[in-house]
Amino acid sequence: MKNRIKVYRAMHDLTQEGLANELGVTRQTILAIEKGKYDPSLELAFKIARFFGVTIEDIFLYGDTAEQK
Amino acid sequence: MKRNTFYLLAGIVALIEVGIFWLSVKVEEPILIQVAFILGVFLIYMARRRVEDRIEDERTAMITQKAALRTLEVFWVVFFAISLGSAVVAFSRPLGLRPPHPGPPGTAAPDMLEFPVIGNFAILQMALLCLMIFLYVGFRMYYARKYGDWDTDEEQD
């Protein structure tokens, strides 16, 4: 599953460490999600989306949606 | 409690356990090391909960779970195979439901399970437990690598 966390992080001028601290996870978890090595749980996905003030679909791109964008 | 303090405490507890094991062998009291070991593990678990800079999130929990499950999947096969061998040794002699047929006067009955054999099984079991720890560490490293624990990116420079 692809995602646009890196883009939103850049828009909010946040480091991985900063975002990780805000969400209560490790920096490695943010890195693993960004690199597509780990798909977050629904709860963490909602937390990320709410933190950036957008919907889950804006950040996480599933299957065909990812190819279209 | 800082993480390094925890590691120091764990090391001290391990050293004390080794000392108590030696004492337990010396005074021939197995209960001494058994109680000390359980107390030591309890102490380490309690101390681990007080470590402040330890962040455990869903990804690390998943890595731990997967490593534990794979360890169990491999370990039970090895453990069962060795236990089957032990059972064959045990069942090939009297089961102790009735006293064994006495041997020649002044000698032990030839078909009794000798105590040193039981001791060897204990050492074998400890070796198996060590194998389990190695398996767990191996799987832990595999899954940590798979889920990006050791990945680096431009932010780390």
Backbone of each chain as ProteinMPNN parsed JSONL, in Angstrom:
{"seq_chain_A": "MKNRIKVYRAMHDLTQEGLANELGVTRQTILAIEKGKYDPSLELAFKIARFFGVTIEDIFLYGDTAEQK", "coords_chain_A": {"N_chain_A": [[0.847, -1.194, 0.0], [0.624, 2.145, -0.966], [1.644, 5.414, 0.222], [1.275, 8.865, 1.271], [2.681, 10.081, 3.256], [5.18, 11.23, 3.571], [5.013, 13.456, 1.952], [2.991, 14.944, 3.222], [4.271, 15.331, 5.611], [6.359, 16.947, 4.869], [4.888, 19.148, 4.052], [3.94, 20.049, 6.487], [6.248, 20.628, 7.707], [7.667, 18.726, 9.272], [9.732, 16.39, 11.016], [10.583, 12.866, 10.801], [10.999, 11.907, 13.344], [9.686, 13.86, 14.845], [7.001, 13.548, 14.016], [6.631, 10.93, 14.833], [6.842, 11.185, 17.618], [4.595, 12.747, 18.097], [2.594, 10.96, 17.478], [3.049, 8.879, 19.158], [4.623, 6.676, 18.526], [7.482, 4.763, 17.314], [10.34, 6.216, 15.611], [11.28, 4.542, 13.673], [9.025, 3.162, 12.924], [7.488, 5.067, 11.558], [9.244, 5.49, 9.452], [9.261, 2.9, 8.314], [6.603, 2.726, 7.457], [6.485, 4.801, 5.583], [8.277, 3.83, 3.679], [6.87, 1.725, 2.769], [7.142, -0.741, 3.917], [5.74, -1.556, 6.058], [2.375, -1.843, 6.864], [0.197, 0.273, 8.483], [-1.963, -0.159, 11.395], [-5.568, 0.168, 11.416], [-6.282, 1.964, 13.356], [-3.912, 3.463, 13.811], [-3.638, 4.527, 11.28], [-5.888, 6.186, 11.139], [-5.179, 7.957, 13.167], [-2.94, 9.19, 12.036], [-4.086, 10.404, 9.797], [-5.946, 12.136, 11.023], [-4.198, 13.735, 12.428], [-2.964, 15.198, 10.418], [-5.161, 16.426, 9.485], [-6.758, 15.456, 7.398], [-8.473, 13.046, 5.24], [-8.327, 9.432, 5.501], [-8.062, 8.32, 2.963], [-6.772, 10.295, 1.594], [-4.193, 10.098, 2.365], [-3.389, 7.376, 2.394], [-3.019, 5.143, -0.243], [-4.703, 2.777, -1.92], [-4.193, -0.146, -3.834], [-5.541, 0.016, -7.059], [-6.122, 2.726, -6.932], [-3.741, 3.865, -6.141], [-2.205, 3.528, -8.433], [-3.597, 5.109, -10.275], [-3.229, 7.683, -9.224]], "CA_chain_A": [[0.0, 0.0, 0.0], [1.422, 3.373, -1.034], [1.133, 6.489, 1.064], [1.845, 10.193, 1.002], [3.053, 10.658, 4.558], [6.369, 12.065, 3.398], [4.546, 14.726, 1.369], [2.303, 15.7, 4.268], [5.283, 15.717, 6.605], [7.072, 18.105, 4.307], [3.964, 20.29, 4.076], [3.83, 20.514, 7.874], [7.62, 20.846, 8.172], [7.863, 17.797, 10.393], [10.674, 15.284, 10.807], [10.01, 11.555, 11.173], [11.051, 11.86, 14.815], [8.624, 14.735, 15.343], [5.716, 12.899, 13.779], [6.58, 9.737, 15.69], [6.55, 11.647, 18.986], [3.199, 13.21, 18.146], [1.682, 9.811, 17.366], [3.384, 7.895, 20.195], [5.262, 5.482, 17.951], [8.921, 4.963, 17.112], [10.705, 6.82, 14.323], [11.428, 3.447, 12.71], [7.69, 2.809, 12.434], [7.152, 6.06, 10.525], [10.124, 5.193, 8.306], [8.798, 1.653, 7.686], [5.34, 3.019, 6.753], [6.818, 5.62, 4.406], [8.939, 2.989, 2.682], [5.948, 0.671, 2.347], [7.511, -2.033, 4.5], [4.772, -1.89, 7.096], [1.063, -1.206, 6.744], [-0.261, 0.546, 9.853], [-3.311, -0.608, 11.762], [-6.606, 1.152, 11.108], [-6.227, 2.987, 14.403], [-2.78, 4.362, 13.555], [-3.942, 5.229, 10.024], [-6.808, 7.273, 11.512], [-4.413, 8.934, 13.948], [-2.093, 9.943, 11.1], [-4.977, 11.248, 8.982], [-6.482, 13.208, 11.869], [-3.111, 14.647, 12.789], [-2.76, 16.104, 9.287], [-6.449, 17.065, 9.182], [-7.287, 14.976, 6.115], [-9.075, 11.712, 5.364], [-7.375, 8.324, 5.307], [-7.842, 8.125, 1.521], [-5.829, 11.317, 1.1], [-2.818, 9.702, 2.725], [-3.102, 5.993, 1.999], [-3.537, 4.843, -1.581], [-4.805, 1.32, -2.006], [-4.32, -0.836, -5.129], [-5.715, 0.765, -8.31], [-6.097, 4.158, -6.619], [-2.338, 4.264, -6.104], [-1.705, 3.603, -9.813], [-4.224, 6.258, -10.933], [-2.652, 8.948, -8.754]], "C_chain_A": [[0.891, 1.256, 0.0], [0.831, 4.433, -0.111], [1.87, 7.794, 0.775], [2.257, 10.894, 2.308], [4.228, 11.629, 4.4], [5.975, 13.459, 2.868], [3.902, 15.586, 2.454], [3.267, 16.152, 5.368], [6.015, 16.966, 6.142], [6.191, 19.354, 4.348], [3.849, 20.891, 5.479], [5.2, 20.76, 8.515], [7.931, 19.998, 9.417], [8.919, 16.753, 10.045], [9.966, 13.977, 11.166], [9.935, 11.439, 12.69], [9.903, 12.675, 15.414], [7.258, 14.1, 15.19], [5.539, 11.677, 14.686], [6.224, 10.124, 17.123], [5.098, 12.081, 19.132], [2.23, 12.032, 18.181], [1.951, 8.728, 18.419], [3.915, 6.588, 19.64], [6.755, 5.762, 17.769], [9.172, 5.588, 15.737], [10.807, 5.733, 13.249], [10.079, 3.02, 12.132], [7.251, 3.77, 11.337], [7.961, 5.775, 9.257], [9.634, 3.953, 7.548], [7.496, 1.878, 6.91], [5.635, 3.8, 5.475], [7.432, 4.783, 3.293], [8.069, 1.833, 2.204], [6.286, -0.707, 2.892], [6.523, -2.485, 5.562], [3.477, -1.119, 6.871], [0.512, -0.974, 8.15], [-1.651, -0.03, 10.119], [-4.296, 0.512, 11.406], [-6.547, 2.319, 12.104], [-5.103, 3.99, 14.139], [-3.011, 5.16, 12.272], [-4.877, 6.413, 10.3], [-6.066, 8.376, 12.27], [-3.591, 9.823, 13.023], [-2.961, 10.929, 10.304], [-5.51, 12.419, 9.805], [-5.406, 14.223, 12.232], [-2.888, 15.67, 11.668], [-4.068, 16.801, 8.86], [-7.02, 16.674, 7.83], [-7.939, 13.605, 6.319], [-7.997, 10.641, 5.111], [-7.033, 8.167, 3.825], [-6.865, 9.149, 0.934], [-4.381, 10.879, 1.332], [-2.471, 8.309, 2.214], [-3.798, 5.654, 0.687], [-3.52, 3.329, -1.772], [-4.964, 0.839, -3.447], [-4.399, 0.079, -6.33], [-5.623, 2.274, -8.08], [-4.662, 4.671, -6.666], [-1.786, 4.442, -7.513], [-2.28, 4.809, -10.552], [-3.558, 7.57, -10.546], [-1.186, 9.015, -9.158]], "O_chain_A": [[1.779, 1.409, 0.839], [-0.333, 4.355, 0.282], [2.922, 7.821, 0.137], [2.186, 12.117, 2.434], [4.261, 12.698, 5.01], [6.525, 14.48, 3.279], [4.206, 16.77, 2.599], [3.096, 17.212, 5.97], [6.255, 17.9, 6.907], [6.658, 20.457, 4.631], [3.681, 22.1, 5.63], [5.298, 21.059, 9.705], [8.388, 20.496, 10.446], [8.989, 16.29, 8.907], [8.887, 13.985, 11.758], [8.954, 10.945, 13.247], [9.24, 12.243, 16.357], [6.45, 14.109, 16.119], [4.461, 11.428, 15.226], [5.402, 9.468, 17.764], [4.455, 11.821, 20.149], [1.184, 12.092, 18.826], [1.177, 7.78, 18.555], [3.687, 5.521, 20.211], [7.225, 6.868, 18.038], [8.341, 5.503, 14.832], [10.474, 5.955, 12.085], [10.001, 2.569, 10.989], [6.711, 3.351, 10.313], [7.436, 5.814, 8.144], [9.593, 3.941, 6.318], [7.299, 1.301, 5.841], [5.096, 3.491, 4.413], [7.149, 4.994, 2.114], [8.476, 1.056, 1.34], [5.787, -1.718, 2.399], [6.479, -3.661, 5.921], [3.485, 0.101, 6.709], [0.374, -1.921, 8.924], [-2.404, -0.341, 9.196], [-3.901, 1.646, 11.134], [-6.734, 3.482, 11.747], [-5.304, 5.202, 14.228], [-2.628, 6.327, 12.183], [-4.683, 7.504, 9.764], [-6.294, 9.565, 12.047], [-3.543, 11.041, 13.192], [-2.628, 12.104, 10.157], [-5.524, 13.558, 9.338], [-5.674, 15.42, 12.331], [-2.655, 16.85, 11.929], [-4.062, 17.659, 7.977], [-7.695, 17.477, 7.186], [-7.953, 13.073, 7.43], [-6.92, 10.922, 4.585], [-5.882, 7.916, 3.464], [-6.221, 8.9, -0.085], [-3.475, 11.25, 0.585], [-1.39, 8.091, 1.668], [-5.003, 5.852, 0.533], [-2.465, 2.695, -1.782], [-5.788, 1.37, -4.192], [-3.465, 0.831, -6.61], [-5.112, 3.009, -8.925], [-4.397, 5.766, -7.163], [-1.011, 5.361, -7.778], [-1.59, 5.456, -11.34], [-3.343, 8.449, -11.38], [-0.508, 9.999, -8.862]]}, "seq_chain_B": "MKRNTFYLLAGIVALIEVGIFWLSVKVEEPILIQVAFILGVFLIYMARRRVEDRIEDERTAMITQKAALRTLEVFWVVFFAISLGSAVVAFSRPLGLRPPHPGPPGTAAPDMLEFPVIGNFAILQMALLCLMIFLYVGFRMYYARKYGDWDTDEEQD", "coords_chain_B": {"N_chain_B": [[13.407, 4.794, 35.32], [16.465, 4.476, 33.637], [17.358, 3.025, 30.443], [19.916, 1.871, 30.308], [20.494, 1.516, 32.998], [18.691, -0.462, 33.569], [19.744, -2.596, 32.043], [22.128, -2.931, 33.417], [21.18, -3.72, 35.912], [19.946, -6.12, 35.183], [22.187, -7.601, 34.456], [23.499, -7.777, 36.917], [21.631, -9.26, 38.38], [21.742, -11.643, 36.917], [24.36, -12.467, 37.482], [24.157, -12.879, 40.239], [22.349, -14.984, 40.206], [23.918, -16.993, 39.04], [25.762, -17.346, 41.099], [24.049, -18.258, 43.137], [23.214, -20.606, 41.978], [25.576, -22.071, 42.018], [25.905, -22.247, 44.794], [23.633, -23.669, 45.386], [24.164, -26.132, 44.21], [26.316, -26.838, 45.749], [25.26, -27.102, 48.375], [23.421, -28.97, 47.836], [20.686, -28.4, 47.364], [18.102, -28.135, 45.438], [15.836, -26.504, 45.417], [16.607, -24.006, 46.157], [17.896, -22.63, 43.975], [15.789, -22.769, 42.23], [13.718, -21.203, 43.375], [15.12, -18.799, 43.57], [15.571, -18.269, 40.877], [12.981, -17.845, 39.841], [12.248, -15.6, 41.354], [14.208, -13.828, 40.447], [13.568, -13.534, 37.714], [11.039, -12.392, 38.005], [11.747, -9.992, 39.236], [13.233, -8.789, 37.172], [11.237, -8.507, 35.204], [9.55, -6.692, 36.523], [11.267, -4.509, 36.755], [11.659, -3.926, 34.09], [9.265, -2.84, 33.34], [9.461, -0.364, 34.406], [11.193, 1.051, 32.889], [11.901, 4.055, 31.327], [12.505, 5.24, 28.762], [11.592, 3.476, 26.845], [9.937, 2.726, 24.008], [7.134, 1.116, 22.931], [5.447, 0.176, 20.195], [2.776, -0.598, 17.832], [4.062, -1.835, 15.67], [6.504, -2.856, 16.686], [5.41, -4.562, 18.557], [4.143, -6.362, 16.874], [6.338, -7.502, 15.565], [7.574, -8.793, 17.707], [5.54, -10.63, 18.373], [5.342, -12.183, 16.02], [7.912, -13.287, 15.887], [7.931, -14.767, 18.252], [5.889, -16.614, 17.733], [6.872, -18.035, 15.492], [9.152, -19.127, 16.66], [8.001, -20.823, 18.519], [6.672, -22.563, 16.778], [8.806, -23.894, 15.515], [10.247, -24.811, 17.697], [8.593, -26.558, 19.168], [8.464, -28.85, 17.641], [11.128, -29.81, 17.638], [11.427, -30.141, 20.386], [9.424, -31.98, 20.955], [10.277, -34.188, 19.447], [12.671, -34.868, 20.761], [11.643, -35.392, 23.267], [10.099, -37.609, 22.67], [12.096, -39.475, 22.189], [13.14, -39.595, 24.774], [10.927, -40.651, 26.062], [10.841, -43.179, 24.936], [13.135, -44.295, 26.056], [12.346, -44.238, 28.735], [10.012, -45.866, 28.727], [11.07, -48.261, 27.998], [11.91, -49.442, 30.21], [10.934, -50.608, 33.549], [7.892, -49.055, 34.675], [7.583, -48.14, 37.214], [5.298, -48.717, 38.532], [5.115, -50.878, 40.067], [7.404, -52.404, 42.416], [10.667, -52.92, 41.039], [11.991, -56.023, 39.78], [14.119, -57.626, 42.029], [17.665, -57.483, 41.729], [20.793, -59.326, 41.651], [21.997, -60.102, 44.981], [23.125, -57.27, 46.846], [23.57, -55.613, 44.69], [22.37, -53.013, 42.485], [19.117, -53.077, 41.026], [19.119, -54.175, 37.68], [17.49, -53.023, 35.729], [16.671, -50.477, 36.394], [16.106, -46.934, 36.087], [18.892, -45.021, 36.036], [20.074, -42.435, 38.264], [21.981, -40.492, 37.228], [21.251, -40.52, 34.52], [18.814, -39.214, 34.472], [19.726, -36.723, 35.265], [21.211, -36.096, 32.988], [19.154, -35.701, 31.157], [18.086, -33.375, 32.19], [20.129, -31.564, 31.654], [20.081, -31.7, 28.908], [17.569, -30.605, 28.442], [18.046, -27.988, 29.268], [19.84, -27.242, 27.318], [18.12, -27.289, 25.163], [16.43, -25.189, 25.85], [18.221, -23.105, 25.592], [18.568, -23.265, 22.861], [16.045, -22.452, 22.086], [16.093, -19.771, 22.85], [18.081, -18.81, 21.128], [16.822, -19.303, 18.696], [14.632, -17.563, 18.92], [15.901, -15.057, 19.042], [17.08, -15.064, 16.525], [14.806, -15.155, 14.782], [13.632, -12.794, 15.602], [15.45, -10.897, 14.736], [15.265, -11.345, 12.008], [12.563, -10.605, 11.417], [12.611, -7.985, 12.336], [14.327, -6.844, 10.535], [12.879, -7.283, 8.203], [10.62, -5.669, 8.603], [11.686, -3.151, 8.531], [13.413, -2.24, 10.659], [16.113, -1.669, 10.654], [16.47, 0.08, 8.673], [17.697, 2.953, 6.952], [17.561, 6.472, 6.344], [17.618, 9.664, 4.653], [17.226, 11.376, 6.771], [18.645, 10.564, 8.94], [21.255, 11.402, 8.826]], "CA_chain_B": [[14.684, 4.087, 35.216], [17.064, 4.536, 32.297], [17.527, 1.704, 29.839], [21.233, 1.329, 30.693], [20.382, 1.068, 34.402], [17.987, -1.74, 33.519], [20.685, -3.621, 31.583], [23.077, -3.149, 34.515], [20.45, -4.498, 36.919], [19.764, -7.483, 34.65], [23.497, -8.253, 34.551], [23.76, -8.08, 38.34], [20.73, -10.369, 38.744], [22.279, -12.86, 36.284], [25.547, -12.877, 38.248], [23.679, -13.424, 41.525], [21.744, -16.297, 39.899], [25.025, -17.952, 38.851], [26.275, -17.607, 42.443], [23.081, -19.084, 43.873], [23.253, -21.945, 41.367], [26.765, -22.74, 42.559], [25.604, -22.53, 46.206], [22.6, -24.701, 45.39], [24.846, -27.401, 43.92], [27.199, -27.103, 46.889], [24.487, -27.583, 49.533], [22.51, -29.996, 47.297], [19.297, -27.939, 47.571], [17.612, -27.602, 44.15], [14.776, -25.505, 45.612], [17.267, -22.701, 46.324], [18.052, -21.986, 42.673], [14.464, -22.68, 41.594], [13.041, -20.015, 43.928], [15.918, -17.625, 43.195], [15.382, -18.005, 39.444], [11.645, -17.257, 39.655], [12.308, -14.245, 41.91], [15.05, -13.033, 39.553], [12.781, -13.215, 36.507], [9.993, -11.46, 38.448], [12.419, -8.698, 39.463], [13.583, -8.209, 35.863], [9.975, -8.081, 34.57], [9.08, -5.475, 37.202], [12.188, -3.418, 36.404], [11.457, -3.587, 32.673], [8.073, -1.975, 33.244], [9.796, 0.985, 34.882], [12.117, 1.717, 31.966], [11.158, 5.219, 30.807], [12.711, 5.567, 27.348], [11.282, 2.31, 26.001], [8.679, 2.928, 23.288], [6.661, -0.099, 22.266], [4.261, 0.487, 19.405], [2.146, -1.767, 17.204], [4.996, -2.541, 14.781], [7.42, -3.644, 17.51], [4.608, -5.64, 19.151], [3.914, -7.364, 15.828], [7.617, -8.202, 15.35], [7.737, -9.698, 18.851], [4.549, -11.712, 18.26], [5.685, -13.083, 14.918], [9.128, -14.017, 16.262], [7.552, -15.738, 19.284], [5.087, -17.666, 17.103], [7.769, -18.873, 14.669], [10.008, -19.868, 17.593], [7.169, -21.902, 19.067], [6.401, -23.525, 15.701], [9.996, -24.723, 15.294], [10.717, -25.402, 18.945], [7.775, -27.675, 19.674], [8.822, -30.039, 16.853], [12.401, -30.304, 18.187], [11.199, -30.559, 21.77], [8.6, -33.199, 20.933], [11.117, -35.271, 18.933], [13.594, -35.285, 21.819], [10.821, -35.976, 24.331], [9.726, -38.954, 22.221], [13.275, -40.318, 22.463], [13.191, -39.79, 26.229], [9.816, -41.544, 26.421], [11.245, -44.541, 24.544], [14.071, -44.756, 27.1], [11.583, -44.465, 29.971], [9.072, -46.991, 28.58], [11.791, -49.514, 27.779], [12.214, -49.96, 31.538], [9.712, -50.627, 34.371], [7.326, -47.718, 34.838], [7.541, -47.777, 38.626], [3.984, -49.005, 39.099], [5.4, -51.849, 41.13], [8.855, -52.435, 42.621], [11.347, -53.748, 40.04], [12.483, -57.323, 40.24], [15.446, -57.411, 42.629], [18.814, -58.089, 41.059], [21.612, -60.135, 42.567], [22.171, -59.439, 46.275], [24.212, -56.294, 46.952], [23.675, -54.768, 43.489], [21.115, -52.355, 42.113], [18.362, -53.785, 39.984], [19.721, -53.754, 36.416], [16.598, -52.314, 34.806], [16.191, -49.195, 36.95], [16.65, -45.74, 35.448], [19.907, -44.48, 36.94], [19.91, -40.995, 38.51], [22.736, -39.656, 36.279], [20.526, -40.431, 33.25], [17.826, -38.141, 34.667], [20.521, -35.492, 35.237], [21.542, -35.801, 31.589], [17.945, -35.147, 30.526], [17.958, -31.986, 32.661], [21.107, -30.756, 30.894], [19.557, -31.65, 27.531], [16.464, -29.634, 28.443], [18.624, -26.645, 29.335], [20.399, -26.973, 25.979], [16.963, -26.986, 24.308], [15.976, -23.828, 26.187], [19.188, -22.189, 24.953], [18.228, -23.289, 21.433], [14.838, -21.647, 21.935], [16.499, -18.355, 22.932], [18.779, -18.49, 19.87], [15.793, -19.267, 17.644], [13.851, -16.344, 19.086], [16.743, -13.909, 18.636], [17.207, -15.151, 15.068], [13.538, -14.736, 14.154], [13.423, -11.384, 15.96], [16.307, -10.119, 13.83], [14.706, -11.501, 10.656], [11.354, -9.78, 11.266], [12.993, -6.576, 12.525], [14.898, -6.42, 9.248], [11.794, -7.294, 7.22], [9.732, -4.532, 8.825], [12.392, -1.87, 8.468], [14.042, -1.754, 11.888], [17.487, -1.199, 10.451], [16.531, 0.944, 7.496], [18.151, 4.32, 7.198], [17.184, 7.398, 5.285], [18.392, 10.9, 4.66], [17.061, 12.129, 8.017], [19.534, 10.09, 9.999], [22.595, 11.984, 8.673]], "C_chain_B": [[15.193, 4.148, 33.771], [17.286, 3.116, 31.768], [18.86, 1.053, 30.244], [21.227, 0.816, 32.133], [19.703, -0.294, 34.445], [18.938, -2.867, 33.088], [21.694, -3.975, 32.669], [22.442, -4.029, 35.582], [20.289, -5.95, 36.468], [21.068, -8.27, 34.745], [23.798, -8.669, 35.978], [22.908, -9.271, 38.787], [21.263, -11.688, 38.167], [23.49, -13.386, 37.057], [25.143, -13.504, 39.579], [23.087, -14.823, 41.314], [22.83, -17.369, 39.735], [25.591, -18.346, 40.213], [25.351, -18.525, 43.23], [23.044, -20.502, 43.297], [24.419, -22.744, 41.933], [26.5, -23.167, 44.006], [24.615, -23.689, 46.311], [23.196, -26.083, 45.127], [25.658, -27.83, 45.125], [26.423, -27.704, 48.066], [23.447, -28.638, 49.134], [21.051, -29.66, 47.606], [18.769, -27.349, 46.267], [16.593, -26.48, 44.304], [15.342, -24.094, 45.697], [17.354, -21.967, 44.978], [16.692, -21.826, 41.982], [13.727, -21.425, 42.06], [13.773, -18.751, 43.497], [15.697, -17.263, 41.735], [14.033, -17.323, 39.191], [11.63, -15.817, 40.179], [13.107, -13.315, 41.002], [14.29, -12.605, 38.315], [11.686, -12.199, 36.851], [10.57, -10.053, 38.613], [12.726, -8.013, 38.135], [12.325, -7.725, 35.137], [9.472, -6.77, 35.187], [9.949, -4.277, 36.811], [11.955, -2.971, 34.964], [10.26, -2.651, 32.493], [8.37, -0.541, 33.644], [10.788, 1.707, 33.973], [11.354, 2.825, 31.247], [11.283, 5.398, 29.294], [12.464, 4.368, 26.421], [9.924, 2.553, 25.325], [8.304, 1.616, 22.604], [5.391, 0.26, 21.509], [3.77, -0.771, 18.684], [3.108, -2.549, 16.303], [5.962, -3.411, 15.593], [6.676, -4.808, 18.166], [4.383, -6.755, 18.13], [5.191, -8.179, 15.561], [7.824, -9.224, 16.464], [6.799, -10.898, 18.741], [4.937, -12.714, 17.181], [6.903, -13.923, 15.271], [8.788, -15.107, 17.283], [6.793, -16.912, 18.673], [5.965, -18.616, 16.275], [8.676, -19.72, 15.556], [9.244, -21.074, 18.137], [6.94, -22.991, 18.018], [7.582, -24.46, 15.461], [10.319, -25.507, 16.561], [9.897, -26.621, 19.371], [8.102, -28.961, 18.912], [10.106, -30.661, 17.412], [12.177, -30.878, 19.582], [10.416, -31.879, 21.823], [9.426, -34.395, 20.467], [12.047, -35.791, 20.027], [12.821, -35.916, 22.974], [10.377, -37.385, 23.963], [10.868, -39.931, 22.478], [13.377, -40.633, 23.938], [12.108, -40.762, 26.681], [10.157, -42.99, 26.073], [12.182, -45.123, 25.595], [13.296, -45.111, 28.367], [10.692, -45.703, 29.873], [9.775, -48.328, 28.338], [12.231, -50.13, 29.106], [10.919, -50.006, 32.357], [9.221, -49.214, 34.67], [7.213, -47.285, 36.298], [6.191, -47.996, 39.254], [4.094, -50.073, 40.198], [6.922, -51.941, 41.277], [9.517, -53.343, 41.579], [11.837, -55.063, 40.644], [13.887, -57.161, 40.807], [16.541, -58.135, 41.841], [19.569, -58.979, 42.024], [21.844, -59.397, 43.879], [23.366, -58.476, 46.262], [24.385, -55.414, 45.727], [22.314, -54.125, 43.21], [20.42, -53.173, 41.036], [18.827, -53.291, 38.616], [18.808, -52.921, 35.522], [16.032, -51.02, 35.383], [16.851, -48.032, 36.214], [17.626, -45.082, 36.428], [19.727, -42.964, 37.091], [20.716, -40.129, 37.539], [22.033, -39.503, 34.927], [19.49, -39.304, 33.326], [18.541, -36.788, 34.632], [20.883, -35.093, 33.818], [20.348, -35.207, 30.852], [17.767, -33.678, 30.925], [18.904, -31.084, 31.867], [20.643, -30.614, 29.443], [18.424, -30.625, 27.419], [16.987, -28.204, 28.493], [19.222, -26.257, 27.982], [19.266, -26.598, 25.019], [16.433, -25.575, 24.573], [16.914, -22.791, 25.572], [18.894, -22.106, 23.453], [17.019, -22.386, 21.178], [15.188, -20.154, 21.949], [17.193, -17.939, 21.625], [17.782, -18.385, 18.711], [15.029, -17.948, 17.707], [14.648, -15.128, 18.615], [16.888, -13.883, 17.111], [15.952, -14.661, 14.354], [13.27, -13.248, 14.413], [14.222, -10.498, 14.997], [15.749, -10.171, 12.406], [13.498, -10.57, 10.462], [11.655, -8.291, 11.459], [13.549, -6.026, 11.212], [13.786, -6.299, 8.202], [10.898, -6.06, 7.359], [10.49, -3.232, 9.104], [13.032, -1.351, 9.732], [15.41, -1.136, 11.633], [17.613, -0.339, 9.202], [17.032, 2.334, 7.889], [17.617, 5.208, 6.079], [17.936, 8.7, 5.475], [18.305, 11.656, 5.987], [18.043, 11.736, 9.096], [20.921, 10.721, 9.924], [22.788, 13.23, 9.548]], "O_chain_B": [[14.45, 3.903, 32.821], [17.387, 2.153, 32.529], [18.925, -0.152, 30.491], [21.869, -0.186, 32.449], [20.071, -1.165, 35.233], [18.943, -3.946, 33.68], [22.071, -5.135, 32.835], [23.067, -4.958, 36.093], [20.468, -6.883, 37.251], [21.062, -9.457, 35.074], [24.289, -9.77, 36.225], [23.388, -10.17, 39.478], [21.241, -12.719, 38.839], [23.631, -14.591, 37.263], [25.702, -14.517, 39.999], [23.291, -15.726, 42.125], [22.69, -18.493, 40.217], [25.869, -19.519, 40.464], [25.802, -19.451, 43.904], [22.866, -21.474, 44.03], [24.285, -23.918, 42.279], [26.819, -24.288, 44.401], [24.725, -24.556, 47.177], [22.792, -27.073, 45.737], [25.696, -29.006, 45.486], [26.858, -28.68, 48.677], [22.693, -29.133, 49.972], [20.283, -30.514, 48.049], [18.972, -26.162, 46.014], [16.487, -25.607, 43.442], [14.672, -23.117, 45.362], [16.931, -20.817, 44.866], [16.473, -20.866, 41.243], [13.18, -20.678, 41.248], [13.153, -17.761, 43.109], [15.642, -16.083, 41.389], [13.946, -16.357, 38.433], [11.075, -14.924, 39.539], [12.735, -12.157, 40.807], [14.357, -11.444, 37.91], [11.435, -11.265, 36.089], [9.971, -9.063, 38.193], [12.509, -6.81, 37.984], [12.338, -6.658, 34.523], [9.029, -5.863, 34.481], [9.444, -3.18, 36.568], [12.041, -1.782, 34.654], [10.249, -1.791, 31.612], [7.642, 0.383, 33.281], [11.178, 2.841, 34.252], [10.31, 2.586, 30.641], [10.294, 5.673, 28.616], [13.058, 4.27, 25.347], [8.89, 2.58, 25.993], [9.066, 1.081, 21.799], [4.377, 0.608, 22.114], [4.288, -1.866, 18.903], [2.995, -3.769, 16.179], [6.212, -4.563, 15.237], [7.224, -5.9, 18.317], [4.424, -7.938, 18.469], [5.13, -9.391, 15.357], [8.198, -10.369, 16.21], [7.202, -12.036, 18.983], [4.875, -13.926, 17.387], [6.938, -15.122, 14.994], [9.289, -16.228, 17.194], [7.019, -18.064, 19.042], [5.82, -19.836, 16.349], [8.941, -20.883, 15.253], [9.767, -22.186, 18.204], [7.004, -24.182, 18.32], [7.404, -25.657, 15.234], [10.623, -26.699, 16.514], [10.449, -27.599, 19.875], [8.024, -30.049, 19.482], [10.177, -31.87, 17.632], [12.67, -31.956, 19.913], [10.71, -32.764, 22.627], [9.301, -35.49, 21.016], [12.196, -37.001, 20.202], [13.296, -36.87, 23.591], [10.286, -38.258, 24.826], [10.651, -41.058, 22.924], [13.659, -41.766, 24.328], [12.33, -41.589, 27.565], [9.812, -43.913, 26.81], [12.053, -46.285, 25.982], [13.545, -46.14, 28.994], [10.62, -46.496, 30.811], [9.166, -49.391, 28.456], [12.844, -51.197, 29.133], [9.898, -49.49, 31.902], [10.014, -48.298, 34.889], [6.785, -46.165, 36.576], [5.935, -47.534, 40.366], [3.275, -50.144, 41.115], [7.65, -51.589, 40.349], [8.993, -54.412, 41.268], [12.061, -55.179, 41.849], [14.76, -56.614, 40.134], [16.35, -59.251, 41.357], [19.056, -59.344, 43.083], [21.883, -58.167, 43.882], [24.444, -58.791, 45.758], [25.261, -54.549, 45.716], [21.268, -54.616, 43.633], [21.059, -53.865, 40.244], [18.921, -52.081, 38.414], [19.288, -52.194, 34.652], [15.014, -50.523, 34.902], [17.997, -48.126, 35.775], [17.234, -44.643, 37.51], [19.283, -42.292, 36.161], [20.197, -39.121, 37.061], [22.194, -38.482, 34.258], [19.312, -38.542, 32.375], [18.039, -35.827, 34.05], [20.869, -33.911, 33.473], [20.509, -34.315, 30.019], [17.355, -32.847, 30.115], [18.532, -29.983, 31.461], [20.79, -29.556, 28.831], [18.331, -29.883, 26.441], [16.442, -27.313, 27.841], [19.127, -25.107, 27.553], [19.419, -25.715, 24.175], [16.041, -24.861, 23.65], [16.477, -21.744, 25.095], [18.96, -21.034, 22.852], [16.973, -21.654, 20.19], [14.651, -19.374, 21.162], [16.93, -16.864, 21.086], [17.885, -17.499, 17.862], [14.806, -17.297, 16.686], [14.135, -14.281, 17.884], [16.827, -12.823, 16.488], [16.031, -13.85, 13.431], [12.747, -12.54, 13.552], [13.724, -9.482, 14.511], [15.759, -9.171, 11.689], [13.419, -9.841, 9.473], [11.032, -7.44, 10.825], [13.273, -4.888, 10.833], [13.752, -5.347, 7.422], [10.47, -5.479, 6.362], [10.008, -2.345, 9.809], [13.188, -0.14, 9.884], [15.813, -0.195, 12.316], [18.716, -0.063, 8.731], [16.814, 2.808, 9.003], [17.268, 4.728, 5.001], [18.789, 8.817, 6.355], [19.174, 12.466, 6.307], [18.254, 12.478, 10.056], [21.697, 10.59, 10.87], [23.86, 13.835, 9.533]]}, "name": "protein", "num_of_chains": 2, "seq": "MKNRIKVYRAMHDLTQEGLANELGVTRQTILAIEKGKYDPSLELAFKIARFFGVTIEDIFLYGDTAEQKMKRNTFYLLAGIVALIEVGIFWLSVKVEEPILIQVAFILGVFLIYMARRRVEDRIEDERTAMITQKAALRTLEVFWVVFFAISLGSAVVAFSRPLGLRPPHPGPPGTAAPDMLEFPVIGNFAILQMALLCLMIFLYVGFRMYYARKYGDWDTDEEQD"}
